Amino acid sequence: GRIVGHVHWDHLSVELFYIEANTRGKGIGTKLLEEVEKIALEKHCKYAFLETMSFNAPVFYQKNGYNILAQIENSPAEGETRYFMKKDFL
């Protein structure tokens, strides 16, 4: 798997997160997400922010403590939804 993000002011911005299809559902994604969140906490971040699509993993993020801040229906394509999500650390 791979996760890419950066700390900007008081938050972690997750920009890319990918887990190979044959390893999904084995806890690897959760471990990667927890590790990057641990780094963010060490850097005194107050929250994490990310963007995902309905065909990606919004339920995965919700299971890991992320809440939907906003969503755009029919984006990026008809019948899909773009989600903006946040997890508070404090």
C-alpha positions, 0 to 999 in steps of 0.5 A, a space after each residue: 500500500 501507499 499513503 501520501 500526505 503532508 502537514 500544513 499548519 494544524 492539520 494532516 492532509 491525506 492526498 493519496 491512499 492506495 491499497 492493492 486489491 489483493 490485500 484489501 480487507 486485511 487491516 493493512 489500510 487501517 495500519 497505514 492510516 494509523 501510522 500517518 495519523 500518529 506522525 500528525 499527532 507528533 507534529 501537533 495536528 488537530 485534525 486530518 482532512 481528505 477527499 474521496 469518491 463514492 467508488 473509493 472508500 468513504 465507508 472505510 474512512 468512516 469506520 476509522 473515525 472520519 466524518 463527512 463535512 460536505 459532498 458533491 453529488 454527480 461528481 466526478 461523474 453522473 451517479 457518483 459522489 465526491 466526499 470531503 472528510 475530516 477526523 478530529 484528533 482532540 
